[in-house]
């Protein structure tokens, strides 16, 4: 049985400002298919502000969502990874909804993604520069439609990042996107599917795993969550957290004196991050 969701405001003092000298997010007048990132781009962590960042997680929301959908995920994972920084961009508005890609009406191939790809890559470079991190300290996470963009960004990088997470989504393949531009080593990858997901069925996610393997991904963890739909489950939240820890061990060191109750403690009621069981994070078109 799914637990109810409840929105929480970001923890005070942990939201990072945009890097100095970087242009701010797009204004509402830029909400057009060709303008790239929309407002807002959110940053969170590291929670331990007295130590250098040990890693960066780039969180990409699904169709119809925004960066706000990802904030509670960042808060949740930061509890046990206080040296991990997060950046959460927002996809441009295409028609009625936000979406990372436009689709050709007849062929259904992805189109009009060049500008957003460049802006996202520039965002990653800038965050790494400001945090003094290399690509080997970056994990890309995509949920639903954001999974396709996370996978697409990974193959654009000049070298492998620390990890890739595709949650209830597709991987780039030649039917919808150009072939990967390079044949380099691919990062460890976690792929998650909902056993009862009607939006992105597990059979589609299984096809994505095969596509990854054909494109050189050798270290792929594939998990199907039994009886679960399109939103993220508490188990998937924990599985992704464990993957982040293994991919970015330097971000995992716990703050002195900090402890956390288990979700199974008597009287403890865990919260599923806001929006993860609701429409904003789901593909609407």
Secondary structure, DSSP 4 states (H G I P E B T S, - for coil): -PPPB---PPPTT-BPPPPTT---PPPGGG-STTS--EEEEEEE--S-TTS---EEEEEE--TT--GGGGHHHHHHHHTT-TTEEEEEEEPPEETTEE-S-EE-TTT--EES-HHHHHHHHHHHHHHHHHHT--GGGEEEEEETHHHHHHHHHHHHSSS--SEEEEES-----TTTSPPPS---PPPPEEEEEETT-SSS-HHHHHHHHHHHHHTT---EEEEEETT--SSPPHHHHHHHHHHHHHH-GGG-PPPTT-----TTSTT----BPTTTTSGGGS---
